[in-house]
Amino acid sequence: MTIASVNGLGKDEANFKLWVGNARLNARFFLGITALAGHIWHASRARINRI
């Protein structure tokens, strides 16, 4: 392995870690939004049913 290929590999690994970190953050954000929307949906349904 040359130094260039080692550097290239390190860069790919860094990009992969960044991508994985973003994917985790996006998943958490998506789940949070989904949970919030579900909560609002159920709360509004309950309010409508009470009338």
Secondary structure, 3 states (H helix, E strand, C coil): CCHHHHHHHHHHHHHHHHHHHHHHHHHHHHHHHHHHHHHHHHHHHHHHHHC
